C-alpha cells in the first residue's frame, strides 16, 4: 500500500527539474501549486501546506496557505464544471451532486478547523509577544535605574 509520503515523493520526482549548480529555486506560483495539489488529489492525498512544501522542496507557509485556500475555493467550481453526459440517469446525476456537496463540506470543515487553529496560535503568539515586550521594558527600566543609582555614588 502506498503511503502519503510515498505518493508525495513520486509527485516530487515527476515534477523535478534538472538542478542547476548554485541556482536558487524560484518562489512557487499559483499555477504550480494548483498542479501539485491536483496531483496530490489524484494520488489520494489531501493537499496541505506541509504536503506542498514536501513536494516543491521549499516555500513559506505564510505564502502557501493563501494560495492553497484559493485552490480549495475554486475546487468545487472546477469539479462542477466537469460536464456529465446527457445519457447519465437522473439518480446518478443526483448522486454526483451529493458527492460534490459532501466533498465541498468536508473541505470547508477542514479549512475552518485549520483557520481556527491558526487564529488560536496567532493569539497565543501575540500574548507571548506582549509579555516579552513588558519584560523588556521592565529590564530596560531596571537597567536605567541601576545606571542612575551607580552614577550617583
ZISUL-V176962 format. One record per residue. N is the residue number from 1. RES is the residue in one letter. PHI is phi in whole degrees, 0 to 359 (* if undefined). NEAR is the number of other C-alpha atoms within 10 Angstrom. Layout:
BEGIN
n=N res=RES phi=PHI near=NEAR
n=N res=RES phi=PHI near=NEAR
END
This chain:
BEGIN
n=1 res=X phi=* near=4
n=2 res=X phi=280 near=8
n=3 res=X phi=271 near=11
n=4 res=X phi=302 near=15
n=5 res=X phi=299 near=13
n=6 res=X phi=297 near=12
n=7 res=X phi=297 near=18
n=8 res=X phi=296 near=23
n=9 res=X phi=296 near=15
n=10 res=X phi=296 near=16
n=11 res=X phi=296 near=19
n=12 res=X phi=300 near=19
n=13 res=X phi=295 near=12
n=14 res=X phi=291 near=11
n=15 res=X phi=262 near=14
n=16 res=X phi=298 near=12
n=17 res=X phi=261 near=8
n=18 res=X phi=300 near=6
n=19 res=X phi=286 near=9
n=20 res=X phi=259 near=8
n=21 res=X phi=301 near=6
n=22 res=X phi=75 near=6
n=23 res=X phi=281 near=7
n=24 res=X phi=267 near=8
n=25 res=X phi=287 near=12
n=26 res=X phi=290 near=8
n=27 res=X phi=301 near=13
n=28 res=X phi=294 near=18
n=29 res=X phi=265 near=10
n=30 res=X phi=302 near=15
n=31 res=X phi=297 near=11
n=32 res=X phi=293 near=14
n=33 res=X phi=299 near=21
n=34 res=X phi=301 near=19
n=35 res=X phi=297 near=13
n=36 res=X phi=298 near=22
n=37 res=X phi=298 near=24
n=38 res=X phi=297 near=17
n=39 res=X phi=296 near=20
n=40 res=X phi=296 near=22
n=41 res=X phi=300 near=12
n=42 res=X phi=296 near=11
n=43 res=X phi=274 near=17
n=44 res=X phi=83 near=13
n=45 res=X phi=247 near=17
n=46 res=X phi=288 near=16
n=47 res=X phi=294 near=20
n=48 res=X phi=227 near=16
n=49 res=X phi=302 near=22
n=50 res=X phi=298 near=16
n=51 res=X phi=295 near=19
n=52 res=X phi=299 near=26
n=53 res=X phi=296 near=19
n=54 res=X phi=296 near=16
n=55 res=X phi=285 near=24
n=56 res=X phi=284 near=21
n=57 res=X phi=97 near=13
n=58 res=X phi=194 near=15
n=59 res=X phi=127 near=18
n=60 res=X phi=283 near=12
n=61 res=X phi=305 near=15
n=62 res=X phi=296 near=9
n=63 res=X phi=272 near=12
n=64 res=X phi=285 near=22
n=65 res=X phi=302 near=17
n=66 res=X phi=297 near=13
n=67 res=X phi=293 near=19
n=68 res=X phi=293 near=19
n=69 res=X phi=298 near=14
n=70 res=X phi=296 near=13
n=71 res=X phi=301 near=20
n=72 res=X phi=295 near=19
n=73 res=X phi=299 near=14
n=74 res=X phi=266 near=10
n=75 res=X phi=297 near=18
n=76 res=X phi=298 near=16
n=77 res=X phi=297 near=12
n=78 res=X phi=296 near=11
n=79 res=X phi=290 near=11
n=80 res=X phi=288 near=12
n=81 res=X phi=286 near=9
n=82 res=X phi=292 near=8
n=83 res=X phi=290 near=7
n=84 res=X phi=264 near=12
n=85 res=X phi=299 near=8
n=86 res=X phi=299 near=8
n=87 res=X phi=273 near=7
n=88 res=X phi=288 near=9
n=89 res=X phi=299 near=10
n=90 res=X phi=306 near=10
n=91 res=X phi=300 near=9
n=92 res=X phi=289 near=11
n=93 res=X phi=299 near=15
n=94 res=X phi=298 near=11
n=95 res=X phi=299 near=11
n=96 res=X phi=298 near=14
n=97 res=X phi=295 near=14
n=98 res=X phi=295 near=12
n=99 res=X phi=297 near=12
n=100 res=X phi=297 near=17
n=101 res=X phi=297 near=13
n=102 res=X phi=296 near=12
n=103 res=X phi=297 near=14
n=104 res=X phi=297 near=17
n=105 res=X phi=297 near=13
n=106 res=X phi=296 near=12
n=107 res=X phi=296 near=17
n=108 res=X phi=297 near=14
n=109 res=X phi=298 near=12
n=110 res=X phi=295 near=12
n=111 res=X phi=298 near=14
n=112 res=X phi=299 near=12
n=113 res=X phi=295 near=12
n=114 res=X phi=294 near=12
n=115 res=X phi=297 near=13
n=116 res=X phi=295 near=12
n=117 res=X phi=299 near=12
n=118 res=X phi=293 near=12
n=119 res=X phi=300 near=12
n=120 res=X phi=296 near=12
n=121 res=X phi=294 near=12
n=122 res=X phi=297 near=12
n=123 res=X phi=299 near=12
n=124 res=X phi=297 near=12
n=125 res=X phi=292 near=12
n=126 res=X phi=295 near=12
n=127 res=X phi=296 near=12
n=128 res=X phi=295 near=12
n=129 res=X phi=298 near=12
n=130 res=X phi=298 near=12
n=131 res=X phi=296 near=12
n=132 res=X phi=293 near=12
n=133 res=X phi=295 near=12
n=134 res=X phi=298 near=12
n=135 res=X phi=295 near=12
n=136 res=X phi=298 near=12
n=137 res=X phi=299 near=12
n=138 res=X phi=297 near=12
n=139 res=X phi=295 near=12
n=140 res=X phi=295 near=12
n=141 res=X phi=297 near=12
n=142 res=X phi=295 near=12
n=143 res=X phi=293 near=12
n=144 res=X phi=295 near=12
n=145 res=X phi=295 near=12
n=146 res=X phi=293 near=11
n=147 res=X phi=292 near=11
n=148 res=X phi=297 near=11
n=149 res=X phi=297 near=10
n=150 res=X phi=289 near=9
n=151 res=X phi=285 near=8
n=152 res=X phi=278 near=6
n=153 res=X phi=276 near=5
END
